[in-house]
């Protein structure tokens, strides 16, 4: 009944003879996975521009080493001490370094930017900022530095003169920052044109967005901090795109072509010749998108290149990519055929070629060769737990670059002839490989296993069938190092289950957190399943959640529970669940809507009723409460509090600005009204994720609660 696709154990080499294996603490598991246990890599790897040489750092990122694409024997290029001596700085590492050209790099310290020449060993200060300068963004030449102060946008020119691009006195008119709460792939709000003729930026009018109160307890008395939080079904921000002309000092604005001020403007990109800008315009219902072209100088609408519609949603997440600096032909990523694929268009709106027709997703474009004839991109391949790298030419011929399965990160030389590949997989902590244009490989570094000498368990990846009976779902099961198949083990089910997330990957530890292996050493099995609705599986897989969040996801998680109970070594009466954010929603939903399944659960930062979540994400998946009353009622955990049977701990950060604490407190109130005893813990002044040393406290609380209440 259950299709097994992979069963490889992470069986780590023990010390010789009878030496005692070490046990890592929960503190180490939380804090040291990316530190003491981090795999060896070529730290800070970068190609030197316009060469086939590369650099990386040694000795705590204080020494820069250089090697060539044909000779991996690295030589010292420059030390941090030499740079500090030339600049008069006290830099502690090369970590912030960015190459400008073949002999010059940019580096920053305490808001000051410096250039340093490898050839002359001379450096200079080129710009200075202070703590009020946010969203700092250099142009391509590194002459002009744009930034925001409060709600306005400025830039420093090459003479260090401060130029105001906007001067809005209304604090609700915000320029140069992200819009749409970072949805649709938006990561910032400042866009220099290729030759720095223009400075474009997002602007949002959030005057009609509701203020949401957060409490700062570090003040005496406590201080109210208001944020703008547009909830589902309520008024949202009004976006525009501004284009500032550096020569004239004037700005023009582009608003949604539809005339609907609440539509979304996203995926901004410049054409190669700076004459045009492309903007994806999405209606507020998020089911109809136009890719529009505007004249950069006048802001006048030129044409619509393409339109996409879908009854569920259209979600543009990637900017147009121009592979050749001398051509305005571009690549557009679309999942209109069910999977994210690459399409080659002219600026005139002609589809020149569909470059890929994969039945798996393209994750992102990495770059292209100088002539723009080959495009390099990440994609899952046939096994969605992988992240591989491919190239495709403009005729649609696709070639796999990475030769081993796993999760890869690739950097391409300027001439497009060499590929640096750093990857891990189930049995490989990290491996660094250099490929030439014919894809001949040279291994540069293979990491030692940092867990050697420690007690650590095994992990296995399998597939089971989803609730629809046909779709394969990937599962991960972690067992203790002293696993005994004749015993019965309690299980912790770790769940996320929401869009854009994938918990199980073919990387070292199979995508798991180290604390899960710690939990296994306490005598537990730790199980995770990527249900329908989660990421990297294509539109049909992901869109089954539309208007009914939680339904198909829970059905699949219950299939996972049925699979667990079929295993002879699982104690089906001692199942626990834990999840955060969407996983918190899933955890509370499972406890209340499938009350006989789990004995104990911990839900962190949960959405408890979708009407209190933010508009861009929420309306994509649920529409509005007025449009989908039944779906909102069905999904609200508040409606099921009387069903609670097991022990439940709810956790929330008090200044969470992603899932506001109203979500959790409303659920607590419903439990009180129903006479149901639950546990609640707040992390003062924590946002959506509890980080740093506080995270050790968090995971100690979560796992102790499960262990203590699942006996």
N, C-alpha and C positions, 0 to 999 in steps of 0.2 A: 504493500500500500504506500509505503514511503520510499521515495526515490532517493537513493544515496548518490551524491555527486562528488563528495570529497570527504575523505576520512584520513587526515594526516595529524598526528599528534605532535604537539610542541614538547617533545621529550628532550629536556635539556641535559647536556653532559654533566655528570657528577664529578666531584673531585676524586682523585685516584685513591685506590685502596679503601680505607674505612674512615677517611677524613669526615668530620662533622659538617653537614650542609648548614648554611646560614638561613635564618628566617627573617624576611623583611617585615617591618612593622607597618601598620596602617598609615602612620605618618609618612614613612618612606614611599608607600604605594601611592599616596596622594601627591606628595611634593617632589618626588625624585624620578618619576617616569621619564620626564623630559630633561632631567639633569644627570644625576649619577648613573642612571640606567640608559641614558640616551646613546643610541648607536653612533659609532665613529663615522664621520662624514668629512668631505672636503669643505671645511667651514668657509662660508663667504664666497663660494665659487662665483666668478664672473669672467666672461669673455672681455678682453680688452678690445674696444671698438676698432673696426677697420683692420684687424689683425686676426690671425688664428692662434694667438697666444692667450693664455688664461692665467688668472691668479686665484689664490686661496690663502687662508690665514692659519698660522700655527702659533704655539706658545701663548694660548689664551687670547687669540685674535690680536696679538701685538706685533707679529712679524708677517709681512706679505711675501709669499712665495710665487714665483712665476715659472710656468712650463709652457711648452709648445704643443701643438696638435700632433706633431710627429715625434716628440721626445718628452716623455713624461717625467724625466729627471728634473725636478724643480730646483730652482736657485733662488736665493734671497734677492728680492727686488728693492724693498725698503722696510725699515722698522718704524714702529710707532715713535720711538725715541727721536729718530731723525725728523719725522714730521712735526713733532712737538717742538723741537729745537728751531725749525724753520718758521713755524707759525706763532710761537709763543703761547701754545696751548698746553692743556693737561689732559689730552685725550687718553682714555683708558682702553680703547679698542678701535679697530677699523670698522666696526659694525655698521656705521651710518654712511659708509663710503659709496659714491656713485661716480662712474667714469663719465667724463665729458668727451674726450677724444683719446687718441692712442697714447698720449703721454701725460694727460692731465686728469685729475679726479677732484670731485667735490666732497667736502666733509664738513660736519657741523659740530659745534660745541656751545651749549648754553645760549642758543638762539643766534649765534654768529656762524656765518657760512664762509668757508675758505676754499680756495683752489690751491692745488699743489702740483708742481710739475716734476715728474720723474726724471726728465732729461736734465733740467737745470738745478733741481733740488731747492727750488725757490717757491714760496707760497705767498698768498695775499688774502686779506679779508675782502670779500666782495659784497656782503650784505649783513645787516644786523637787525634783529627783531627783538621783541620782548614778550612777556607772558600773556599780553592781551592779544597778540597776533595768532589767530587760529586758522586752520585749513590752509596752511602755507603750501603754495603750488608754484614751482618754477616753470618758465617756458622752456622750450627745447634747447635754446642757446644758453640757458642759465644766466641770462642777463636781467630778466624781469621776474620779480617774485610777487605773486598775488597772494592776498590773505584777507581774512575777515576780522573785524573788530565789532563785537556785538552783532548788530543786524546789517552792517554795511560792508561793502567790498572796496578794497584798495589794492594798489600795487606799488612796489619800489622799482624804479627804473635803474638802468645801469649806473646812473650817477647817484644812486641811493636817495633820490627824491621821492617823497611819498605822494602818490596821486590818488585822489578820491574818485572811484568809479560811480558809487552811489552815495547819497547823503540823505537817506530817509530818516525823518524824525519820528515817524510812526514805528514803534518797536515790533509791530505785527507784520511789517513788510520786511522780509528777510532775504538777503542776496548772498550768493556765493556759497551756500550750504546745501546739503542734501535735501531733497524733497521726497514726498511720498513715504516718509519714514524708512528710507533705504530699500523699499520694495522695487521690483522690476530691474534688479541688477544695479540700481543706483548706489554709487559709493562716494560721491562727492558732488560739488556744485560749481567747479571752476574748470574752464576749458580754453586753453590757449590754442590759437590757430597754428598750423605747422610752422609758419614763418614769423609769428608774433605780430601780424598785422592787426589782429583782433583779439579781444578777450571776451569770451562768451561765458555766461553764468546762468544758473537757475535762480529764479526769484519766486518766493511764495508769499501770498497774502493770507495769513492765518488769523485774520481779525474775527472771522466767524467761527473759528474752531474753539470748542469749549476749553476753558481753563480747568486743569486738574490739580488738586492740592496734594502735595507731599510734605511731610514734616521733617525738618532738620532738628534733631534732638541735641546737636552739639552747641546750640545757642541757648542762652538763658535770658528770657524764657524761650521755649522752642519756637522756631521760625517757620512760617509757611512759605514753601517754595512751589510756585505754580508752573506747570508745564502745559504745553498744548497737546491734547490727546484727542484726536478725532475718532469717536466710536462709531461702530457699525450703524448705518441708518441715519447718522447725524451729519451736520455740515462739515465739510473738509476744506483743506486749503485750496487756494486758487493759484495755479502755476503760470509763470511766464518764462521765456528765455530772453535774456538781455544780450546784446552784442555791442561791445564798446570798441570804437575805432580809435586806435592809439594816435593816428595822425591828426584826426579832427577833434578828438576829445569828446565826441558825442556818442550817445547810446540810443539804439533802437530796440524795440521790444516786439516779441512774437508771442501771441496768445493762441489758444487752441483754435484751429481752423473751423471747427464745428460750431464755434460760438458759445459752447457750453463751458463756462468758466471752471467747472468742477471736473472736467476731463483731465486725463493725465498726460504730461509731456515727459518722455523718457528716452533713453538710448541715444543721447545727443552725440553727434560725430561731425567732424569737419571733412570736406572733400580734400583731396591731395593738393589741389591748386588754390585752396582757400576761397574759392568763388561761391561755394554752396555749403549749407549745413543741412544735415538730415536729422529729423526728429520723429520718433514713433509716437503717434497720438492715439491714445486709448480712451474709449468712452468710459464713463463712470461705472457702467455695468460690467466692464472688463470682458466683453465678448465681441468687440469690433475694433480693429486696429488698422490705422493707415500709417504707412511710412511716407512722410512728406519731405519735399525738398524746398528750401527757401534760399533766396538770394542773400548772400552774406552782407553785402553793402547796403541794401535797401530794406531787407527783411521781408520782401514781397514773396508770397507763395508762388512757387514755380510749377510743381506737379506732385501728384501722388504716384509713387513708384509701385506700390503694392498694397493690397488690402487683405486682411485675414479676419475671418469670422469663425466662431465656434459656439455651440449652444451651451457649453460648460464655461470655458474661459479661454482667452488669448493672453499669454503672458510673455511679452518681449523682455528678454533678459540680457541681450548682448548688443553692443553698438555695432553699426556697420563697420566692417574692416576693409581698409584700402591697402591691398598688398603691394602696390607699386606707386612710389612717390611721384611718378610721371603720368599716371593715369587716374581717372575718376571712376573706373570700374571698381566694384566693391563686392565683398562677400556678406551675405545676410544669413543668419541662423534662424531656422524656423522648424517647428514641429508639426506643420500642417499635414504631413503624411503619417503622423503618429510617433515619429522619433525626431529629435533634433538633428537636422542635416544642413549641409552647406549649399547655398545657392549663389551663383555668380551673376551679378546684374551690371548693366551700364547705368550711368547717372541719368540717361534719357528714359529709363524705366523698362528697358528690354531685359528679359531673362535670357542671358547668354548660354548658361549651362547649369543644370543641377549637378553639383560636383560629387555629392555622396547620396546614396540611397540605402543607407544602412538600416537594418532592423535592430539597431542599438543606438545609444545616444552619443552625439558629440558633446563633450562637456564644455570645451572652450578652445578658441584659436590661440596658439602660442605665438605665431609669427609667420613670416614668409621669407623666401630668398630675395636678394636685391631686385631681381627682375620681375618679381611677383608671379612667377610661373609655377611655383610650388608653395602650397599652404600647409603649415604644420599645426596639428591640433591634438588635443586629448580626447579619447573616447573609451568607452568601457570594453568594446569588443563583445564577443558572443557571451562571455561570462561576466555578468554585471558587477561582480565583486572586484574585478580588475579595473585599473585605470591605465590604459596604454597610450602610446603616442604614434600617430600616423602622419603621412604626408599624402597630398593629392595634387595632381597637376590640373591645369585648366581644361583638360579634356575629360577629367573625371577618373583618371587612373590612380587608384589608391594603393599605398604601400605601407605595411607595418614597419615602423622603425625599431621599436623596442622588441627584443627577441625573447625575453623571459616574461612569464606571467607575473603579475604583481601590481603594485601601485607605484607609478612612475612620475618623476618630475624631470623635465628635459629643458635644457638651455641650448640655444642655437647660436653658432658663431655668426659674425656679421655677414660673411659671404655665403652662408647657408650650407656649407660643405661639411661641417662637423657638429656633432650632437653630444652634449654632455648629459648623461642619464644617471640619475640617482634614484634607486628604488628599493623597496623591501617587499617580501612576500611571506607566506606562512612560515617558511623555514629559513629565511634570510633576514637578519636584522637590518642590514643596509649594504648596498653594493653600488659602487660608482664606476661607470663604464663610459668610454669615449668611442663614438662611432665616426667613421669617415663617410664620404659621400656614397661609397659602395656598401655601406653598412657593415664593414669589417670592424670588429670590436676589440678594444684594448681595455683590460680591467685595470683601474687605477687604485681602487681601495675596496677591501671587503672587511666589514666590521666584525670584531669579536662579539660573541654573545655575552652581553653584560649581566645576564642572569645566571651565568654559569657559577656553580657553587652555592646557589640558593635553592631552597625548596619552592618549587613552582609547578603548577599543574599542567594539564594538557587541554587543548582546545580542538574541537572538531566542527567542521562546517558541513551541513547537509541541506537537502531540500525536502519540503513536504508540500502537499497540495493545499491551496487556499480554500476558503469557504465556498468558492464557486466550483470546486472539484477539479479544476483544470490547470489553474495558474500555479507555477512553481514559486514557492517562497523560501528564502534562504534563512537558515537557523544557525546559531552558534551555541555550543554547549561546552562549558568549562568545568573540568573535573579536578579534584584535589590530587596532589602528587602521590598520595598513598591510596588512591582510589581502589575500592574493593567491590567488584561487581556482585558479590553475594550479600552486600549490605543494602539498606534502604536509606536514601539521602533526601533531606529537605532541599527545596529548590527556590532560589531567588530568580524571578523573572524580571529582567530589566527591560523597560519598554520606552520607546519614543513614539514611533508610528506616524509622525506627521510629514507633510510635504517637504521636499528638498533635503531630506535627511536620509542617510544610509548608515546603519550601525555596523554592518558586517562587511568587511573588506578583506581582500587577499593581501594584507599587509602583516607585518610582524605583530604578534598577539591577536591577529584576526580582527583588528579594529577595536579591541576591548581596552577598557581602562585597567590599569594595574590593580586598582582596589578590588576588581572582580576576582582576580587571581588570589588576592589576600583573603577574600570571602570564601573562596573554594578551600583554602587551607584551614578554615574554621569548620570544615565538614559539610560544606554546601556544594550543590551544583548551581551554576549560574547560567541562565538561559536567556537568549535574545532572539527575536524573530523580526525581520523586516516585512511588515504586512503590506497589503495593497494600499496605495496612497502615499507610500514613502518614495524616496528619490531614485533616480538613475535607471528607471525601468521603462520609460516611455509614457505617452499620454494616456493610453487606455488603462494602464496599470494605475496611474496616479489619479485619474479623474473620476474613478468610481466613488470617491468621497463627496462629490459635488452635491451640495444642499443637504447632506446627511452625515455630517462629521461624526465619527465614532462608530458608526454602524458596521460597515464592512471591516474596519480596522479591528474592532472587537471580535467579530466573527473569525477573523484570521488568527488573532491571539488565542482564542479558545481552541482552534485547531492545533495550535502549538501546545496548549495544555493537554489536549487529548493525546498528542504524540508523547509528551512527557510521561503521562500515566500509563502508556503502553510499554514503557521501559521497565524491566524487572527491578532495577536498582533505584527507582524513584518512589519516595513516600508521597503518594498523592494527597494525603491529608495534611501535609506540611508545605504548602506552597505560599510564597510571599511575592509581592510585586513592589516595584519602585520605578518612578519616572519623574522627569522634570519638564516643566513648560507644557508642550503638547503631550509629553509623556506623563505629566501630572494630570492633565485632562483624561488621558487614557487610564491611568491608575485609578482615579476616583470613579470613572465610568465603569471600569471592571468591578470594583468593589461594590458599587451600588446597583449596577444593572445585571451583574453576574455574581450575586452575593454568596453563592455556595462554592465559589472557585478558590478564593484565596483566604487564608487564615489571618494574614496581617499584610499591611501595605503602608508605604510612605510616599506621599505625593508632594512634590516641591513646585512652587510657582505655578499652580495649575490654572488653566482657564476652566471656570466652572459654569459660566453662562456666556455664550458667544456674543450676546448683545453688548457686553462690556469690553469687547476686544476692539483693536484698531481697524479702521475702515478699509484700508487698502488690501491687507491680507484677508480680513474677515469676509468682505463682500465678494472677493474672488471665489471663495469656496462655499459660502453660505447664502449669497445675495443678502437682502435686508430683512429684518423681522417682519416688515409689512408684506414683503414678497414671498416669504417662506416661513410663515408662522408655525406650521407643523414641524418643520425641520429644527427651528430654534427650541421649540418645546421639547421635542424628542431628545435633543442633544444636551439640554440643561441638566446638570447633575443635581441641581437644587430640587428637582422633581422626584428624586429617588431616595431621599435621605432615610425614609422609613424602612428601606430594604437592608440597611447595614447590619451585618452579622459579625464580621471580624474586627480586629483592632486596626485603627487608622490614625496615622500621624500626618498632619498637614503642616507645611513649612512655607514661609514666604519672607522675602526681603522687604523691609518697611518702605524703601524708596524705589521699589521696582517700577520702572517707567516703560516696561514692555508688557508685562501682565500685571496690571495694577492690583494692589492688595485688596481692593474692593471685591475682587473675584473670590478670594479665599475667605474673607470675613463674612461675605454674604452666605457662603456655604456653612461656616461655623454657626451663624445665626439660625439657619434652618435646622441644624442638628440640635441646637439648644431648644428651639421651639418644639422639636419632635421628641425631646427627652432622651436623645441619643448621646452617649458619652464618647467623645473622640479626644485626641490630643492635638495640640497646636503649639508651634514654636515659631517665633519671629526672629529674624536676624536684623538687628538695628542698623540702619544706614547702609544696608546691602541693597544692590540693584538686582537685576533679574538673575544674575549668576553670582553665587557666593564664592569669592576668590581668595587667593593667598592663604595665610595660615588659618583664616576662618574656615576654609574649605576642609581642613583636617577635622575641625570641630563638627562641621556639617556631616561629613561621612561617618565620623564616629557615632554621632547621634542616629543617623539613618540605619547603619548596620547593627548597632547595639539594640536598637528598637526592634528590628526584625529578629535578631537572635533571641532576645529576651521574651518575645511574644509568639515565637513559633516553635516552642518546645513540645 
